[in-house]
Amino acid sequence: MKLIIQIPCFNEEKTLPNVIADLPQTITDVDTIEYLIINDGSTDRTVEVARELGVHHIINFKRNKGLAKVFMAGLDACLHLGADIIVNTDGDNQYNGADIENLVRPILDGKADIVIGERPIDEIKHFSNKKKFLQHFGSWVVSTASNTQLPDVTSGFRALSRDAALKTNVFNDFTYTLETIIQAGHKKETILSVPIRTNRQTRESRLFTGINNYLRRSFPVIIRSFMMYKPFKFFIILSIILLSFAALLGLRYIYFYYSGTGAGHIQSLILTAILSMAGIQTMTLGLLADLVAGNRKLIEDIQVRVKTIEIMQSSEAAFPTNDEE
């Protein structure tokens, strides 16, 4: 059983030593543990520090590509390197590395495909009350959209089985945390949550500049993911809303018409016609989107098969881990 711990890094020369020192060297039922750094265009000594610390594998991007692309590059590399389980943690030393054994245990025991580390959100001192509320509310929204029950969906401290990693795709350029949960939930993968500990804050987030910025960037990710995996349901709900408003306005016009004042409310009749056409068109879009989603599922199945064959034919020595562009 091989575990690879991947660490996305962007200018983490100061915190990386503490992150590596915290990582486990042995775990019961795991034969091999290796570390992989994905350097996202750092301008400091992140890569040099990683080499000095004896990190087994380094993927080095010359330009900053963003967390979502870095996460996927790490998964792909880990799969090619023969990982049976992949753990993702952050390079800012946010998460307690000693909890990795608890994180991978459900996968080792065959009880989960993906395990999310649940931070003690209400106890984190540098989280404002507003941020704590939004963390809980956001987790509820994503859990509802993915048919899961996860208290901390934005946690980047997570473990994936080999099969789950093979099926994972990230289409947005912002973050992998939300989309991968919605995706896995609709693919009927088993996702569990385990409590973890966090370390003291070392720096502000580089992913977003504030809560409002995070909301503005994450909301489209949730909507797009829901549309991608449940398109018919999404468009039918929207269609029902439009047709309901059309029906209400139509009834309003009929009421005034039979009251003898219909001529003064012709605008209700016009809006009824417009909303009815929009509702029917939206329903049609839902049917077309559902067909597209069916084709996408077939393509994803083919992608998994191709990846599996490719990985079986590849070897660790043949896989390039430096200066990728």
C-alpha positions in Angstrom: 0.0 0.0 0.0 1.6 3.3 -1.1 0.6 6.7 0.2 1.7 9.9 -1.4 1.2 13.2 0.4 1.0 16.1 -2.1 1.6 19.7 -1.1 0.7 22.6 -3.4 3.2 25.4 -2.8 3.5 29.0 -3.7 6.3 30.9 -2.0 6.3 28.6 1.0 10.1 28.5 1.9 9.4 29.6 5.4 6.6 27.2 6.3 7.6 24.2 4.3 10.1 22.9 6.8 7.4 22.8 9.5 5.0 21.1 7.1 7.4 18.3 6.2 8.5 17.8 9.8 4.9 17.2 10.8 4.2 14.6 8.1 4.1 10.9 9.3 6.9 8.6 8.2 5.1 5.4 9.1 1.4 4.5 9.2 -0.1 1.1 10.1 -1.1 -0.9 7.0 0.8 1.5 4.7 4.0 0.1 3.2 5.5 3.3 1.6 5.0 7.0 2.3 6.3 9.6 -0.1 6.0 13.4 -0.4 5.3 15.4 -3.5 5.6 19.1 -3.9 3.8 21.0 -6.7 5.5 24.3 -7.0 3.1 26.8 -8.5 5.6 29.3 -9.9 7.2 30.3 -6.6 9.7 33.2 -6.7 11.4 32.3 -3.5 13.5 29.2 -2.5 10.5 26.8 -2.2 12.0 24.2 -4.6 15.5 24.4 -3.1 14.1 24.0 0.4 12.0 21.0 -0.7 15.1 19.3 -2.1 17.1 20.1 1.0 14.3 18.5 3.1 14.5 15.3 1.0 11.1 15.6 -0.6 10.8 12.6 -2.9 9.1 14.2 -5.9 8.8 17.8 -7.2 6.6 19.2 -10.0 7.9 22.7 -10.9 5.6 25.1 -12.8 7.4 28.1 -14.1 4.3 30.3 -13.9 1.5 30.5 -11.3 -1.4 28.4 -12.6 -3.7 28.5 -9.6 -4.8 26.0 -6.9 -7.3 24.1 -9.0 -4.7 23.2 -11.8 -2.0 22.5 -9.2 -4.2 20.1 -7.4 -5.1 18.2 -10.5 -1.4 18.1 -11.6 -0.6 16.6 -8.2 -3.3 13.9 -8.5 -2.1 13.0 -12.0 1.5 12.8 -10.8 0.6 10.7 -7.7 -1.3 8.2 -9.9 1.6 7.8 -12.3 3.9 7.3 -9.3 1.8 4.3 -8.2 -0.1 5.9 -5.3 -2.9 3.8 -3.7 -4.0 6.7 -1.5 -3.3 10.4 -2.0 -3.4 13.0 0.7 -3.6 16.7 -0.1 -2.4 19.2 2.5 -1.4 22.9 2.4 2.0 24.4 2.3 1.2 27.1 4.8 1.2 24.5 7.7 -2.5 25.1 8.4 -3.2 21.5 9.1 -1.7 19.1 11.7 0.2 16.5 9.8 -0.1 14.0 12.6 -3.8 13.7 11.7 -3.0 12.1 8.4 -3.3 8.6 9.9 -6.8 9.4 11.0 -7.5 10.9 7.5 -6.5 7.7 5.6 -7.8 5.1 8.0 -11.4 5.0 6.6 -9.9 4.4 3.1 -7.6 1.7 4.4 -10.5 0.0 6.1 -12.5 0.1 2.9 -15.2 2.4 4.4 -14.7 5.5 2.2 -13.5 6.7 -1.2 -12.8 10.3 -0.1 -12.2 11.6 3.4 -12.4 15.3 4.3 -10.6 16.8 7.3 -13.1 18.7 9.5 -11.6 21.7 11.1 -12.9 23.0 14.5 -14.3 26.0 12.8 -16.0 27.5 15.9 -12.7 27.3 17.8 -10.4 28.8 15.3 -9.4 32.2 16.7 -8.5 34.0 13.5 -11.9 33.2 11.9 -14.3 36.1 12.4 -17.9 35.4 13.3 -18.9 36.3 9.8 -16.5 33.8 8.4 -17.6 31.1 10.8 -21.2 31.6 9.8 -20.4 31.6 6.1 -18.3 28.4 6.5 -21.2 26.6 8.1 -23.7 28.0 5.6 -21.5 27.2 2.6 -21.0 23.7 3.9 -24.8 23.3 4.1 -25.2 24.6 0.5 -22.6 22.3 -0.9 -23.8 19.3 1.1 -27.3 19.9 -0.2 -26.1 20.2 -3.8 -23.9 17.0 -3.5 -26.3 14.9 -1.4 -23.7 14.6 1.3 -23.4 15.6 5.0 -20.1 17.4 5.3 -19.4 20.1 8.0 -16.3 21.6 6.4 -16.4 21.5 2.6 -13.7 24.1 2.1 -11.1 22.0 3.9 -8.1 21.2 1.7 -6.9 18.5 4.0 -8.3 15.4 2.4 -7.5 11.9 1.3 -8.5 10.1 -1.9 -8.4 6.5 -2.9 -6.8 5.6 -6.2 -10.2 5.0 -7.8 -11.6 8.3 -6.5 -8.5 10.2 -7.8 -8.9 8.6 -11.3 -12.5 9.8 -11.5 -11.8 13.4 -10.3 -11.9 16.3 -12.7 -11.8 20.0 -11.9 -13.1 22.4 -14.5 -12.9 25.8 -12.7 -9.8 27.8 -12.3 -10.4 28.9 -8.7 -10.4 26.0 -6.3 -10.9 22.2 -6.2 -12.6 22.0 -2.8 -16.2 22.6 -3.7 -16.4 21.1 -7.2 -14.8 17.8 -6.3 -17.3 17.2 -3.5 -20.3 18.0 -5.7 -18.8 15.8 -8.4 -18.1 12.9 -6.1 -21.5 13.1 -4.4 -23.3 12.8 -7.8 -21.0 9.9 -8.7 -22.2 8.1 -5.6 -18.8 7.9 -4.1 -18.6 7.5 -0.3 -17.3 10.6 1.3 -16.6 10.8 5.0 -15.5 13.5 7.4 -13.1 13.1 10.3 -12.1 15.7 12.9 -8.7 17.2 12.5 -6.5 19.8 14.3 -5.2 23.0 12.9 -2.0 24.9 13.6 -1.6 28.6 14.3 -2.1 30.9 11.3 1.2 31.7 9.5 -0.2 34.0 6.8 -3.3 35.3 5.1 -4.9 33.3 2.4 -3.5 33.8 -1.1 -6.5 32.2 -2.8 -8.8 35.2 -2.1 -8.5 38.7 -0.6 -11.6 38.6 1.7 -14.9 36.9 2.4 -16.8 38.9 -0.2 -14.2 38.0 -2.8 -14.4 34.3 -1.9 -18.2 34.4 -2.1 -18.1 36.1 -5.5 -15.7 33.5 -6.9 -17.1 30.3 -5.2 -20.8 30.9 -5.9 -20.4 30.4 -9.7 -18.4 27.3 -9.0 -21.3 25.7 -7.0 -23.9 26.7 -9.6 -21.8 25.5 -12.5 -21.1 22.2 -10.8 -24.8 21.6 -10.0 -25.7 22.5 -13.6 -23.0 20.1 -14.9 -24.1 17.1 -12.8 -27.8 17.7 -12.4 -28.7 19.8 -15.4 -32.2 18.5 -15.9 -33.2 19.2 -12.3 -31.6 22.7 -12.4 -33.4 23.8 -15.6 -36.7 22.2 -14.6 -36.6 24.1 -11.3 -35.9 27.3 -13.2 -38.6 26.5 -15.7 -41.2 25.9 -13.0 -40.4 29.3 -11.4 -40.8 31.1 -14.7 -44.0 29.2 -15.5 -45.4 29.9 -12.0 -44.9 33.6 -12.4 -46.5 33.4 -15.9 -49.5 31.6 -14.4 -49.9 34.2 -11.6 -49.8 37.1 -14.1 -52.2 35.2 -16.4 -54.7 34.7 -13.6 -54.3 38.4 -12.6 -55.2 39.4 -16.1 -58.1 37.1 -16.3 -59.4 38.5 -13.0 -59.3 42.1 -14.2 -60.6 41.1 -17.7 -63.8 39.6 -16.2 -64.0 42.6 -13.8 -64.3 44.8 -16.9 -60.9 46.5 -16.5 -58.7 44.1 -18.6 -57.8 46.8 -21.1 -55.8 48.6 -18.4 -53.7 45.5 -17.5 -52.6 44.3 -21.0 -49.0 44.4 -19.7 -49.8 41.4 -17.5 -50.9 39.4 -20.6 -47.6 40.4 -22.4 -45.5 39.3 -19.4 -47.4 36.1 -19.2 -46.6 35.3 -22.8 -42.9 36.2 -22.4 -42.5 34.2 -19.2 -44.3 31.2 -20.6 -42.0 31.1 -23.7 -39.0 31.5 -21.4 -40.2 28.7 -19.2 -40.8 26.3 -22.1 -37.4 27.2 -23.6 -35.7 26.6 -20.3 -37.3 23.2 -20.0 -36.0 22.4 -23.5 -32.6 23.5 -22.5 -32.8 21.1 -19.6 -33.6 18.2 -21.9 -30.6 19.1 -24.1 -28.3 19.6 -21.2 -29.3 16.2 -19.8 -28.3 14.6 -23.1 -25.0 16.4 -23.0 -24.5 15.3 -19.4 -25.1 11.7 -20.5 -22.4 12.0 -23.1 -20.1 13.6 -20.6 -20.5 10.5 -18.3 -19.5 8.2 -21.2 -16.5 10.4 -21.9 -15.5 10.3 -18.2 -15.8 6.5 -18.2 -13.5 6.4 -21.2 -11.1 8.8 -19.6 -10.8 6.6 -16.5 -10.1 3.6 -18.7 -7.5 5.5 -20.7 -5.8 6.8 -17.5 -5.7 3.3 -16.0 -4.1 1.8 -19.1 -1.6 4.7 -19.3 -0.7 4.5 -15.6 -0.2 0.7 -15.8 2.2 1.2 -18.7 4.1 4.0 -17.1 6.9 3.7 -14.6 8.1 6.1 -11.9 11.4 6.6 -13.6 9.8 7.6 -16.8 7.5 10.2 -15.3 8.8 13.8 -15.5 8.6 15.6 -12.3 10.7 18.7 -13.0 10.2 22.0 -14.9 6.7 21.1 -16.3 5.0 23.9 -18.3 
